[in-house]
């Protein structure tokens, strides 16, 4: 089942239907905003076969400039997405789709092609797709963090950050 109550954490067993959900959503996005975007990619844990995840489809959308995000907004709202604003270096400009009020099914993360987040989304996904041990280590971490942060999405995300930075080869706190 796709969807998660806003602000909560629930890690579920990997589901091949996640790839299908992205494959179904991508053409709608492309038909609606394709002329304004450079690329649309399935990212995040649901994009990694065999990786347990929150049942929300994360989609990274690359644009040339921030103005392209603003130009995309009316079309995305017409598709049923909600504008959640600019998260800056914490995920880009976010639009969400809900199946019911506050039950998120899709997150669109808009970033410019020159934003390091774009490359990091793709690099992190590829490293997890090609390294089963790394994928399993990440799954175990997420399951452990779920117990501590079941109702604290921000805390959960912050607790995963050191692992993500390590995978990306970054230094820092």
Residue pairs with C-beta under 8 A, 6 or more apart in sequence:
1 12
1 55
2 17
2 18
2 21
2 55
2 56
2 57
2 99
2 105
3 55
3 56
3 98
3 99
3 100
3 103
3 104
3 105
4 10
4 54
4 55
4 56
4 103
4 104
5 102
5 103
5 104
6 102
6 103
6 104
7 151
7 152
7 153
8 150
8 151
8 153
9 54
9 145
9 146
9 149
9 150
9 151
9 152
9 153
9 156
10 54
10 55
10 146
10 150
11 52
11 53
11 54
11 139
11 142
11 143
11 146
12 52
12 53
12 54
12 55
13 52
14 48
14 49
14 50
14 51
14 52
14 53
15 46
15 55
16 49
18 46
18 47
18 53
18 55
18 57
19 42
19 46
19 47
19 49
21 46
21 57
21 105
21 106
22 42
22 46
22 47
22 57
22 59
25 57
25 59
25 106
26 40
26 42
26 59
28 79
29 37
29 40
29 59
29 61
29 79
29 108
30 40
32 75
32 76
32 78
32 79
33 61
33 72
33 75
33 76
34 40
36 63
36 68
36 71
36 72
37 61
37 62
37 63
37 68
37 72
38 62
38 63
38 64
38 113
39 60
39 61
39 62
39 113
40 59
40 60
40 61
40 62
41 47
41 59
41 60
41 61
41 62
41 121
41 122
41 125
42 57
42 58
42 59
42 125
43 58
43 59
43 60
43 109
43 121
43 122
43 124
43 125
44 53
44 56
44 57
44 58
44 107
44 121
44 125
45 51
45 52
45 53
45 54
45 58
45 128
45 138
45 142
46 53
46 54
46 55
46 56
46 57
46 58
47 58
47 125
47 129
48 125
48 128
48 129
48 135
49 129
50 132
50 135
51 128
51 135
51 138
51 139
52 139
52 142
52 143
53 142
55 105
56 104
56 105
56 106
56 107
57 105
57 106
57 107
58 106
58 107
58 109
59 106
59 107
59 108
59 109
60 92
60 109
60 111
60 117
60 118
60 121
60 122
61 72
61 108
61 109
61 110
61 111
62 111
62 112
62 113
62 118
63 69
63 72
63 110
63 111
63 112
63 113
64 112
64 113
65 112
66 93
66 112
69 93
69 110
72 110
73 83
76 83
76 95
76 108
77 83
79 97
80 97
80 98
81 95
81 96
81 97
81 106
81 108
82 95
82 96
82 97
82 98
83 95
84 94
84 95
84 96
85 93
85 94
86 92
86 93
86 94
87 93
87 94
89 117
90 157
91 107
91 109
91 117
92 109
92 110
92 111
92 115
92 117
93 109
93 110
93 111
94 107
94 108
94 109
94 110
95 107
95 108
95 110
96 104
96 106
96 107
96 108
97 104
97 105
97 106
97 108
98 104
98 105
99 105
109 117
109 121
111 117
111 118
111 121
112 118
120 168
123 168
124 164
124 167
124 168
127 134
127 167
127 168
128 134
128 135
128 138
128 167
129 135
134 167
137 163
138 163
138 167
141 160
141 163
142 160
145 156
145 159
145 160
146 156
148 155
148 156
148 159
149 155
149 156
149 159
165 171
165 172
